[in-house]
């Protein structure tokens, strides 16, 4: 909920905690009922756009929220892969 609030606050400048809570509830419900969609492509964006449009915001703000969340997920996964590659790859033994 804090992530949704922060993103909405930065992108719309007039977000409320109730709005971010409702967007988060819609996101969790979509993840529960549409878990069979690979990677949730399009589903999370549609839920965020629909929820925000119903609350009086623009649908584009919902899509922006979902895209920024997905970018955060991709960034975190990439960072994890880099750390794993850095610390889990065997290093060559140095000869003295």
GIWOHU-V482321 format. One record per pair of residues at least 6 apart in sequence whose ideal C-beta (glycine too) atoms are under 6 Angstrom apart, sorted by the first residue. I is the first residue (numbers start at 1). GAP is how many residues later the second one is. D is the distance in Angstrom with one decimal. If there is no record, write none. Layout:
i;gap;d
I;GAP;D
I;GAP;D
This chain:
i;gap;d
1;19;5.3
1;20;5.6
1;23;4.6
4;16;4.1
4;19;5.0
4;20;5.2
5;15;3.7
7;58;5.2
7;61;5.3
8;7;3.4
8;12;5.8
9;6;4.8
11;53;5.5
12;49;5.4
19;36;5.7
22;29;6.0
23;25;5.9
23;28;5.1
26;21;4.8
26;25;4.2
27;20;5.9
30;13;5.4
30;17;4.1
34;9;4.7
37;6;5.1
44;22;4.9
45;18;5.1
45;21;4.0
48;14;3.7
48;17;5.0
48;18;4.4
49;10;4.1
49;13;3.5
49;14;5.1
52;9;5.3
52;10;3.9
53;6;4.5
